[in-house]
Amino acid sequence: MEVLIQPDETAADELVARLMMDTVRRHPRAVLGLATGRTMEPVYKAMVEAHAQGEVDFAACSTFNLDEYIGLTPDHPASYRTFMNQNLFDHVNIPIERTRLPNGVADDIDRECVAYEAAIVAAGGIDLQLLGIGHDGHIGFNEPLSSLGSRTRSKALTPDTIARNAFAFANEAEVPHRAITMGVGTILDSRWCLMLVKGASKAAILAKAVEGPVTSMVTASALQLHPRCTIVVDEAAATELDGCDYYRWIWENEPEWAPYRSG
């Protein structure tokens, strides 16, 4: 695990977008694992702008999203399919049939979860999985007490998650109480995990995830077990990390990051 501390949110967003796009440039047929939420909007905006300038070609890529609400049709304004279409898919040249999200209105949710896992395997696995972190430390919708070996499944959301996600709905009562989510084990199967964390409100949980014990109560802590995990944070999110001096040394000195330091 490497933590890369950036001076502000904009720098963190730009670094994550560049890492995503450089992966596609090196591996045009890359399988990308994608995430939703306000944290990711600037990342996708940067990717869309770069594509419009002819700087990156997504035509051969495939994507799998982490999760989708159960009960929302793909065209529902608050569905994650709608989010992805509006923020990325409608503006780049990735074939829509190679963009995959769980089907939250499948007749058989359990069968849909099995099929989603099988589709990831059939695509060759996820090359780069983009992640955020919830205020309770969840990745995807793997709420506290999720098995660290879990696979794609239906998961009950916590009241806090429901309340925090109400901004996308007319009122909190409309927020679904369950979602299909990739499991922690599914996420850990990705070849590279890339997490973006911004803001002081995430500082405490980030410190638990990165420097605390590996525990199902903070599912993001399972990333400590991953052989290649990069966590990009802004200064505000880094305030409770004990290892900041070391993390800054990595960013300032490791050759792997030299092209990104120079802009």
C-alpha positions as CSV (number, residue, x, y, z in Angstrom):
1,M,0.0,0.0,0.0
2,E,1.2,3.5,-0.9
3,V,-0.3,6.7,0.3
4,L,0.3,9.7,-2.0
5,I,-0.5,13.0,-0.3
6,Q,-1.5,15.8,-2.7
7,P,-1.7,19.5,-1.8
8,D,-5.4,19.9,-2.4
9,E,-8.5,18.3,-3.9
10,T,-7.8,19.4,-7.4
11,A,-4.3,17.9,-7.4
12,A,-5.7,14.6,-6.0
13,D,-8.4,14.5,-8.6
14,E,-6.0,15.2,-11.4
15,L,-3.5,12.5,-10.2
16,V,-6.2,9.8,-10.1
17,A,-7.5,10.8,-13.5
18,R,-4.0,10.7,-15.0
19,L,-3.4,7.2,-13.4
20,M,-6.6,6.0,-14.9
21,M,-5.9,7.3,-18.4
22,D,-2.3,6.2,-18.4
23,T,-3.5,2.7,-17.7
24,V,-5.7,2.9,-20.7
25,R,-2.9,4.3,-22.9
26,R,-0.6,1.5,-21.9
27,H,-3.3,-1.2,-22.1
28,P,-6.0,-0.1,-24.5
29,R,-8.1,-3.2,-23.7
30,A,-8.0,-2.5,-20.0
31,V,-10.9,-3.7,-17.8
32,L,-11.7,-0.8,-15.4
33,G,-13.6,-1.1,-12.2
34,L,-15.5,2.1,-11.6
35,A,-17.1,3.9,-8.7
36,T,-19.8,6.5,-8.3
37,G,-20.5,9.4,-6.0
38,R,-19.6,13.0,-5.8
39,T,-15.9,12.2,-5.0
40,M,-15.5,10.8,-8.5
41,E,-17.2,13.5,-10.5
42,P,-14.0,15.6,-11.1
43,V,-12.1,12.5,-12.0
44,Y,-14.6,11.6,-14.7
45,K,-14.8,15.2,-15.9
46,A,-11.0,15.2,-16.4
47,M,-11.2,12.0,-18.4
48,V,-14.0,13.3,-20.5
49,E,-12.1,16.5,-21.3
50,A,-8.9,14.6,-22.1
51,H,-10.9,12.3,-24.5
52,A,-12.4,15.4,-26.2
53,Q,-8.9,16.6,-26.8
54,G,-7.9,13.3,-28.4
55,E,-5.6,12.5,-25.5
56,V,-7.1,9.1,-24.6
57,D,-9.1,6.4,-26.5
58,F,-11.5,4.2,-24.6
59,A,-12.8,2.3,-27.6
60,A,-11.4,-1.1,-26.6
61,C,-12.0,-0.8,-22.8
62,S,-14.5,-2.6,-20.7
63,T,-15.9,-1.5,-17.4
64,F,-17.6,-2.9,-14.3
65,N,-19.1,-0.7,-11.6
66,L,-18.9,-1.6,-7.9
67,D,-22.6,-1.5,-7.2
68,E,-26.2,-0.5,-7.9
69,Y,-29.3,0.0,-5.9
70,I,-31.8,-2.8,-5.7
71,G,-35.2,-1.6,-7.1
72,L,-34.0,1.2,-9.3
73,T,-34.4,0.8,-13.1
74,P,-31.3,1.8,-15.1
75,D,-33.1,5.0,-16.3
76,H,-34.0,6.1,-12.8
77,P,-32.5,9.6,-12.1
78,A,-30.7,8.3,-9.0
79,S,-29.5,5.0,-10.4
80,Y,-25.8,4.5,-10.7
81,R,-26.2,3.6,-14.4
82,T,-27.7,7.1,-14.9
83,F,-24.8,8.6,-12.9
84,M,-22.2,6.8,-15.1
85,N,-23.9,7.7,-18.3
86,Q,-24.2,11.4,-17.4
87,N,-20.6,11.7,-16.0
88,L,-18.6,9.5,-18.3
89,F,-20.2,7.0,-20.7
90,D,-22.2,9.4,-22.8
91,H,-19.1,11.5,-23.4
92,V,-16.4,9.0,-24.4
93,N,-16.1,6.4,-27.0
94,I,-16.4,3.3,-24.9
95,P,-19.1,1.0,-26.4
96,I,-22.1,1.0,-24.1
97,E,-22.4,-2.7,-24.3
98,R,-19.0,-3.1,-22.6
99,T,-20.1,-1.0,-19.6
100,R,-21.5,-3.2,-17.0
101,L,-23.4,-2.5,-13.7
102,P,-25.3,-4.9,-11.6
103,N,-29.0,-5.1,-12.5
104,G,-30.9,-3.9,-9.5
105,V,-34.3,-4.9,-11.0
106,A,-33.3,-8.5,-12.0
107,D,-36.0,-11.1,-11.4
108,D,-33.5,-13.2,-9.4
109,I,-31.0,-11.0,-7.5
110,D,-28.9,-13.9,-6.3
111,R,-28.6,-15.2,-9.9
112,E,-27.6,-11.7,-11.1
113,C,-24.8,-11.6,-8.5
114,V,-23.4,-14.9,-9.7
115,A,-23.6,-13.7,-13.3
116,Y,-21.8,-10.5,-12.4
117,E,-19.0,-12.4,-10.9
118,A,-18.8,-14.7,-13.9
119,A,-18.8,-11.7,-16.3
120,I,-15.8,-10.2,-14.5
121,V,-13.9,-13.5,-14.8
122,A,-14.9,-13.9,-18.5
123,A,-13.5,-10.4,-19.2
124,G,-10.1,-11.4,-17.7
125,G,-10.5,-9.8,-14.3
126,I,-10.3,-6.1,-13.4
127,D,-7.0,-4.4,-14.2
128,L,-7.6,-1.2,-12.2
129,Q,-10.3,-0.8,-9.6
130,L,-11.2,2.8,-8.6
131,L,-12.5,3.2,-5.1
132,G,-13.8,5.8,-2.6
133,I,-14.3,5.2,1.1
134,G,-17.5,5.7,3.1
135,H,-17.6,7.5,6.4
136,D,-17.9,4.1,8.1
137,G,-15.0,2.8,6.1
138,H,-16.9,0.8,3.5
139,I,-15.7,0.2,0.0
140,G,-18.4,-0.5,-2.6
141,F,-21.5,-1.0,-0.4
142,N,-19.6,-3.4,1.9
143,E,-20.9,-2.1,5.1
144,P,-19.4,-2.9,8.5
145,L,-19.2,-6.6,9.3
146,S,-19.0,-7.6,5.6
147,S,-16.9,-10.7,5.2
148,L,-13.4,-9.8,3.9
149,G,-13.8,-12.7,1.5
150,S,-17.3,-11.7,0.3
151,R,-18.3,-11.8,-3.4
152,T,-20.9,-9.9,-5.3
153,R,-24.2,-10.0,-3.4
154,S,-27.2,-8.1,-2.0
155,K,-26.3,-6.0,1.0
156,A,-28.4,-4.1,3.5
157,L,-27.3,-0.4,3.8
158,T,-26.8,1.2,7.1
159,P,-29.1,4.1,8.3
160,D,-26.1,6.4,8.0
161,T,-25.4,5.4,4.4
162,I,-29.1,5.8,3.5
163,A,-29.1,9.3,5.1
164,R,-25.9,10.4,3.4
165,N,-27.1,9.2,0.0
166,A,-30.5,10.9,0.3
167,F,-29.1,14.0,-1.6
168,A,-29.7,12.1,-4.9
169,F,-33.4,11.5,-4.1
170,A,-36.4,13.6,-3.5
171,N,-36.3,12.6,0.2
172,E,-34.7,10.0,2.4
173,A,-37.7,7.8,2.3
174,E,-37.0,7.1,-1.4
175,V,-33.5,5.8,-0.8
176,P,-33.4,2.0,-1.4
177,H,-32.4,0.0,1.7
178,R,-30.4,-2.6,-0.2
179,A,-27.9,-2.7,-3.1
180,I,-26.0,-5.2,-5.2
181,T,-22.3,-4.7,-4.5
182,M,-19.0,-6.3,-5.5
183,G,-17.7,-8.1,-2.4
184,V,-14.5,-7.3,-0.6
185,G,-13.0,-10.4,-2.0
186,T,-14.1,-9.4,-5.5
187,I,-12.4,-6.0,-5.1
188,L,-9.2,-7.6,-3.8
189,D,-9.0,-9.8,-6.9
190,S,-8.4,-6.6,-9.0
191,R,-4.8,-6.3,-10.1
192,W,-4.5,-2.7,-8.9
193,C,-6.7,-0.8,-6.4
194,L,-6.7,3.0,-6.6
195,M,-8.5,4.8,-3.8
196,L,-9.3,8.5,-3.8
197,V,-10.0,10.2,-0.4
198,K,-10.6,13.9,0.0
199,G,-11.7,16.2,2.8
200,A,-11.3,16.5,6.6
201,S,-14.5,14.5,7.2
202,K,-12.7,11.4,5.9
203,A,-9.5,11.9,7.9
204,A,-10.4,9.7,10.9
205,I,-11.7,6.8,8.9
206,L,-8.8,7.0,6.4
207,A,-6.4,6.6,9.3
208,K,-8.3,3.5,10.6
209,A,-8.3,2.0,7.1
210,V,-4.7,2.6,6.3
211,E,-2.9,2.4,9.7
212,G,-5.4,0.5,11.9
213,P,-6.1,-3.2,12.2
214,V,-7.6,-5.2,9.3
215,T,-11.2,-5.6,10.4
216,S,-14.6,-6.3,8.9
217,M,-15.8,-3.3,10.8
218,V,-13.8,-1.1,8.4
219,T,-13.9,-3.0,5.1
220,A,-11.4,-0.6,3.4
221,S,-8.8,-1.9,5.8
222,A,-8.7,-5.1,3.7
223,L,-6.8,-3.1,1.1
224,Q,-3.8,-3.5,3.4
225,L,-3.7,-7.1,2.2
226,H,-3.6,-6.1,-1.5
227,P,-0.3,-6.5,-3.3
228,R,-0.8,-3.2,-5.2
229,C,-2.9,-0.5,-3.7
230,T,-2.4,3.2,-4.2
231,I,-4.3,5.7,-2.0
232,V,-4.4,9.3,-3.2
233,V,-5.4,11.8,-0.6
234,D,-5.5,15.6,-0.2
235,E,-3.9,17.4,2.8
236,A,-7.2,17.7,4.6
237,A,-7.8,13.9,4.5
238,A,-4.3,13.2,5.6
239,T,-4.4,15.1,8.9
240,E,-4.8,12.0,11.2
241,L,-2.3,9.8,9.5
242,D,0.7,9.0,11.6
243,G,3.0,8.1,8.7
244,C,2.7,11.4,6.8
245,D,6.4,12.1,6.7
246,Y,7.0,8.7,5.1
247,Y,4.1,9.0,2.7
248,R,5.4,12.4,1.5
249,W,8.9,10.9,1.1
250,I,7.4,8.2,-1.2
251,W,5.7,10.8,-3.4
252,E,8.7,13.1,-3.5
253,N,11.4,10.4,-4.1
254,E,10.0,7.2,-5.7
255,P,10.9,7.0,-9.4
256,E,7.5,5.6,-10.3
257,W,5.8,8.9,-9.4
258,A,8.4,11.2,-11.1
259,P,6.3,11.7,-14.3
260,Y,3.4,12.8,-12.2
261,R,5.3,15.1,-9.9
262,S,6.5,17.0,-13.0
263,G,3.0,17.5,-14.2
